[in-house]
């Protein structure tokens, strides 16, 4: 599994709980091809949830997983350029492996509600700037506030996070004439594009459904910001 994984892809994990039939999609945080390991970082969303069940697993316990899934970030499109790696909340983990593998001038801009995580690890691969909603660390506000406050510039954006953040980045990229690739967060069911449970509106007609839709799990989750409507 690790041998075929790319930055920006995800795994679908099955809880093993018969009452929860659908797998849970979790983005790949780090890839270790040498030891055939994949690191996942996720937020426990509440009691009796799939993520809460994963958090109770002990080392050595087995879990059923499908993947790697999705297309991942097109690193070749940004090699040698000035690149923003932007993550918001649980969209931060997939940006770490992207930072590790991308050969470019990298600036990571990470947005948090309050509590920081993974930010120290990014410093090994990129210049790092932080924004927090409560102002407890870095710039008070969001990732765009941090970019503007610091006067940061880039030619390409790779981003993952909540839809409002991606929508704002899409507008920012259009204004600045920056190529922007976004990894979309949608509820997914099958993970392979068959159920059409995670479609988003697109500019072009999808060959599978014959409507203006893209399947986030199969056609994405990474899209050019100009490809999709947010």
C-alpha positions, -999 to +999 in steps of 0.1 A: +000+000+000+027+025+010+047+017-022+019+030-044+008+060-022+013+096-033+009+129-014-028+140-013-043+105-015-064+089+012-073+055+027-108+042+034-108+025+068-134+000+080-142+002+117-149-035+122-182-024+139-211-041+121-234-011+128-211+011+108-210-004+073-194+025+054-156+031+056-141+063+069-119+083+045-087+096+061-060+115+043-024+102+042-001+123+064+032+105+058+045+077+035+075+055+045+081+033+014+113+018+029+094+003+059+060+000+040+043+023+065+016+050+062+009+076+089-026+088+094-036+118+116-073+123+123-096+141+147-119+120+170-153+135+162-172+121+192-183+090+211-193+059+192-179+072+159-156+055+135-126+078+145-133+071+182-131+034+174-098+038+156-084+057+186-090+026+208-069+003+186-037-010+201-004-016+183-005-049+164-043-049+160-055-053+124-079-031+105-093-034+070-083-006+046-088+002+010-063+024-009-045+044-017-074+062-033-078+095-052-054+113-075-032+132-051-013+165-057+004+170-091+039+177-077+054+179-111+033+210-119+051+230-091+087+217-092+112+246-090+085+272-083+075+293-053+047+273-037+022+278-009+013+247+010-019+257+028-037+235+053-067+243+075-077+221+105-078+185+096-067+195+061-032+200+075-020+164+077-019+156+039+002+187+034+031+172+054+040+145+029+035+170+001+060+193+018+085+164+021+083+153-015+079+186-034+111+200-049+103+237-048+106+269-027+080+260-002+060+281+023+036+263+046+007+284+059-013+265+085-047+275+099-060+264+133-089+271+155-067+272+186-046+241+194-016+236+172-005+202+158+022+191+132+035+226+128+069+218+142+073+189+117+067+212+088+097+233+097+120+205+084+107+210+049+093+245+045+091+280+059+061+279+082+035+305+091+006+299+115-028+315+119-052+308+147-088+320+151-083+331+187-049+347+181-031+324+206-003+317+181+008+334+149-015+356+130-050+361+145-075+351+118-072+327+088-045+316+064-051+345+040-047+370+069-013+354+076-003+356+039-013+393+036+002+402+070+036+387+061+035+398+024+040+363+012+040+354-025+038+323-046+033+310-081+014+278-072-010+269-044-016+234-030-043+235-004-066+212+017-091+223+043-128+233+048-148+246+019-149+283+031-111+284+032-109+268-003-134+292-017-114+322-004-082+307-018-099+302-052-108+339-053-074+349-041-057+328-067-079+342-095-071+378-083-033+371-082-032+349-113-018+320-093-024+283-103-043+268-074-049+231-067-074+223-039-081+190-021-118+189-013-134+176+018-167+158+012-186+130+029-176+098+011-192+063+010-177+038-014-144+057-020-142+044-056-167+066-074-195+041-078-221+055-055-220+092-065-223+101-029-195+127-029-201+146-061-193+183-065-203+208-092-179+211-120-174+233-150-173+203-174-197+175-180-186+143-163-183+113-186-196+090-159-228+108-149-233+130-180-239+160-158-218+189-144-204+168-116-171+155-104-167+126-080-144+138-052-132+103-043-124+092-078-118+123-100-103+141-070-100+148-042-075+173-058-088+196-085-077+228-101-097+255-084-110+266-118-125+231-124-150+231-096-177+253-081-174+260-043 
